[in-house]
Amino acid sequence: MQEQSMYDFVENIVTVVFYKYFSYVTNEQTKQDLFQEGYLKAYELLNNGNYDPSMSLRNFIYTGVRNTMTNYMYHHKKENHVDLDTLDKYENIVGVDDVLDYDIDIDLIKRITNKYKTNGDYFSSVMN
């Protein structure tokens, strides 16, 4: 039997994790990001020296890759993504630029932040 290279070993684990847990991802950029996260985590685990030889190397890498990819998707889903093509459709609508013009009532901000002065000075934080 031919010995498997470390690259093939890592690639197999990342691919298996992706198709087992994240096959629902259809966005090509997100897929690439997930694979990249998986590869980076696998090589990080191989290099950090925390592997216990009494355990299965495959399970060790698999678990780390799966957790990293899960964390990536968790944070990715929480982000508010903006489709730039959709924004382009609204570029010529009358009044869109008016939304960007606003005034800040500093006295109102000061009154609101003074209500919470017992917890600290929020006014300077809000103004920054």
C-alpha positions in Angstrom: 0.0 0.0 0.0 1.3 3.4 -1.0 2.0 5.8 1.9 -0.2 8.9 1.9 1.5 12.3 1.8 0.7 14.8 4.6 -0.9 17.2 2.1 -3.2 14.4 0.8 -4.0 13.5 4.4 -5.0 17.0 5.3 -6.8 17.6 2.0 -8.9 14.4 2.6 -9.8 15.5 6.2 -10.8 19.0 5.1 -12.9 17.7 2.2 -14.7 15.1 4.3 -15.5 17.7 7.0 -16.8 20.1 4.4 -19.1 17.6 2.6 -20.3 16.1 5.9 -21.2 19.3 7.7 -21.2 22.2 5.2 -22.4 20.8 1.9 -25.3 23.3 2.1 -23.0 26.2 1.4 -23.5 27.3 -2.2 -21.6 30.6 -2.2 -18.3 30.0 -3.9 -16.4 32.5 -1.9 -17.7 31.1 1.4 -16.7 27.6 0.2 -13.2 28.7 -0.5 -13.0 30.5 2.8 -14.2 27.4 4.6 -11.6 25.2 2.9 -8.9 27.8 3.7 -9.8 27.9 7.3 -9.7 24.1 7.4 -6.3 23.8 5.8 -4.9 26.5 8.1 -6.2 24.8 11.2 -4.9 21.4 10.1 -1.4 22.7 9.6 -1.5 24.7 12.8 -2.5 21.6 14.7 0.3 19.6 13.1 2.9 22.3 13.9 1.8 23.3 17.5 3.1 20.2 19.2 0.0 19.4 21.2 -0.7 16.1 19.6 -0.8 13.1 21.9 0.7 10.1 20.0 -1.5 7.7 22.0 -4.5 9.3 20.1 -5.5 9.0 16.5 -3.9 11.7 14.4 -6.8 11.7 12.0 -9.4 12.3 14.8 -7.2 15.0 16.3 -7.0 16.9 13.0 -10.6 16.1 12.1 -12.0 17.6 15.3 -9.9 20.7 15.1 -10.9 21.3 11.5 -14.6 20.7 12.1 -14.6 23.1 15.1 -12.8 25.8 13.2 -15.1 25.5 10.2 -18.2 25.5 12.5 -16.9 28.7 14.2 -16.3 30.3 10.9 -19.8 29.6 9.7 -21.3 30.8 13.1 -19.5 34.2 12.8 -20.1 34.4 9.0 -23.9 34.0 9.5 -23.9 36.7 12.2 -22.4 39.3 9.8 -24.6 41.5 7.8 -23.6 41.0 4.2 -24.4 43.6 1.6 -24.9 42.6 -2.1 -23.1 45.4 -4.0 -25.1 44.6 -7.2 -28.3 45.2 -5.3 -26.9 48.5 -4.0 -26.1 49.6 -7.6 -29.8 49.4 -8.5 -30.6 52.1 -5.9 -27.8 54.4 -6.9 -30.0 56.7 -9.1 -33.0 56.9 -6.9 -33.9 60.4 -5.8 -33.4 61.0 -2.1 -30.8 58.2 -1.5 -28.1 60.8 -0.9 -30.4 62.7 1.4 -30.3 59.8 3.8 -26.5 60.3 4.2 -27.1 63.9 5.5 -27.8 64.0 9.2 -27.3 66.2 12.2 -26.3 65.0 15.7 -27.9 66.7 18.7 -25.0 66.8 21.1 -27.1 68.0 24.0 -29.5 65.1 23.5 -26.5 62.7 23.6 -25.2 64.3 26.8 -28.6 64.1 28.5 -28.9 60.4 27.6 -25.4 59.5 28.7 -25.8 61.5 31.9 -28.5 59.0 33.0 -25.9 56.3 33.1 -23.1 58.3 34.8 -23.1 56.0 37.8 -21.6 53.3 35.5 -18.9 55.6 34.0 -18.5 58.5 31.6 -20.2 57.3 28.4 -20.4 60.7 26.8 -16.7 60.7 25.7 -17.0 57.1 24.5 -20.0 57.9 22.4 -18.6 61.0 20.9 -15.4 59.2 19.9 
